[in-house]
Amino acid sequence: MSENEYLNKIVKGDALTILKTLPDGILDLGVTSPPYNKGENKKGWLVTNVKYSGATDKFPEDSYQKSQIDVLNEVYRITRPDGSFFYNHKIRWERGEMFHPMDWLRKTKWTIRQEIIWNRMIAANIRGWRFWQVEERVYWLYKPKGKELIGEELKPKHALQTSIWRFPPEKKNTHPAPFPLALPVRVIYSIMDEKKGVIIDPYCGSGTTLVSAKILGHAFIGIEISDEYVKLAEERLKNYRNEIKCANEEIAKHVVEKTFKERKEKGEFTGKYGKRNIKTENSQNVLELFDYVKI
């Protein structure tokens, strides 16, 4: 597939089939949330069961996990070394058996760089079989450059967002399971910062990742099997300016007044046990050590 056929476009079709047609090493970053294989029968008193247009969410679990491994490995192939992919999923139960995303993520080619908790701040069911599940997971997957598994350091203003993200679900969207714009904006802005590149979402749904990429000035590739969602995403992309305010609200959170390094270089406070706060009198040192041990 030539660049003109996929860049800044939504390609309609099956994710794995389309990914196999794309060239090696064209991506800098990706964000997605695939269908969760919830069986189309999971509903509670507060929500109806999720059914997608143009696709089923009901497969044998082993087939589902294999398909996810295949998709993730294709994304790995078309990602540049030092590139990343953020994969939103959740822990599921079926007849008491737990299915954890780590079950298949560890079988992919990716290095799992971090597991982030997305606190959605609502429970999808008010029954009490377990403590209410209000969280989903966002996995930061990394493609190493050579043998370097750690990757580039995040800027403090991005790392400050921590590994627990609090976003309510998107409510003003006809797609049955969209994530909020703030989530892909946080990912793209944190990882790319001022750099520009190509962003993918292989299950782009209503186009939230693509709109985020466009607002932040990146090229994008979307893949979606449903005609309905392709039209929805294309309409959002045409009217992306309507969502700039929401994106700016997330960007405004990425601020740090003074970094740890800057405070240290100026001899300012760097913590209770920093060099600036060490006492010279032996008696005071002993007393502080005693207090520390008691804690």
PyMOL commands that set and color helices and strands:
alter all, ss='L'
color gray80, all
select helices_A, chain A and resi 3-6+15-19+61-77+102-105+156-159+182-192+208-215+227-238+240-251+260-265+275-277+282-294
alter helices_A, ss='H'
color red, helices_A
select strands_A, chain A and resi 9-12+27-32+79-89+92-94+97-99+111-119+135-142+164-166+198-201+219-224
alter strands_A, ss='S'
color yellow, strands_A
deselect
rebuild
show_as cartoon
